[in-house]
Amino acid sequence: MPPLLVELAVGLAVAALFVAARLGLGPLLGETTPYPFVFVSVVVAAVLAGWRGALFALVIGQALIWLLVVEPRWTWSSRDPQQEAALLVATVSQFLILAVITFYQREVDKGAVERERRVTLLDEALQEIDHRTRNNYQTVLALIDLQARRATEPAVKEALGQTAARIEALALASQQLAIRSEDLGNVRLGEHLCSLCARLERGLSRDEVKVMCEVDDVVVSPDRAICLSIVVNELVTNALKHAFQDSDGGVIQVTSKMTPRGLELTVADNGSGLPPKPATGGSGLGRKLIETFVRQLGARHEMSSSTSGTIHTVLVPDLA
């Protein structure tokens, strides 16, 4: 239906409803206060159908009250001067109320349009910042990869590769931050960590080694998402590189569950377990990173290892 027809229909329905209510109270009120219900109908019609619907409700309501309530009824002839003055005052008052409501609605509409414009502008700015941030990460990763290709010492290549993996974990955390979450201050942990695990599996895993991820889709702060992504990156990367050297393959499982003490995050593998003594030649940077970020989370890290595999458990008491 055309908008104008809808507005007029709403105005007519509202006016008829409130005039009927006034007629129903006729035995109680008599001729006193004939017009207050028309005031209410004007306000209701203005809210529901805008100024044109309210104007129609005003005209129809006043006419019906004059015809059906004010004595003598069922005639348009003139009443006494007091009744005519009351009609005039009520009509002018209703026009003033309609004018105020219309002005207010227009100002609200202008504010809504301006707010929508600013939100759109902010969204575009955030998308541009996000795009440039991803490009910057990709540039850094490309430079590290180029440097790794030129390096002749295996230890240098491995160190640069680990650095690239850690930067990629930070890049993934940035992509999952505010603009892709429910609000501007939280990250969906399940989606974030499982995306990270999928990338690690594609980049570092052999075909016979699988990385499984079943993390609750809880909401965490951006800072905690970055810390957890670094911890998971180090634990999964270490398992991919060292847990299955003496076997044909296996599974790395990243899981989580909420407990009364907080989020319990587990990284477990069914590999050959840790050697009796730490391997020589490593810098221990991965272990130091895990300890640093676990401490920053205020969390507790527990590890157990045997010939049937290694289990790391990180208990995070606070996700905010």
Secondary structure, 3 states (H helix, E strand, C coil): CCHHHHHHHHHHHHHHHHHHHHHHCHHHHCCCCCCHHHHHHHHHHHHHHHHHHHHHHHHHHHHHHHHHCCCCCCCCCCCCHHHHHHHHHHHHHHHHHHHHHHHHHHHHHHHHHHHHHHHHHHHHHHHHHHHHHHHHHHHHHHHHHHHHHHCCCHHHHHHHHHHHHHHHHHHHHHHCCHHHCCCCCCEEHHHHHHHHHHHHHHHHCCCCEEEEEECCCCEECHHHHHHHHHHHHHHHHHHHHHCCCCCCCEEEEEEEEEECCEEEEEEEECCCCCCCCCCCCCCCHHHHHHHHHHHHHCCEEEEEEECCEEEEEEEECCCC
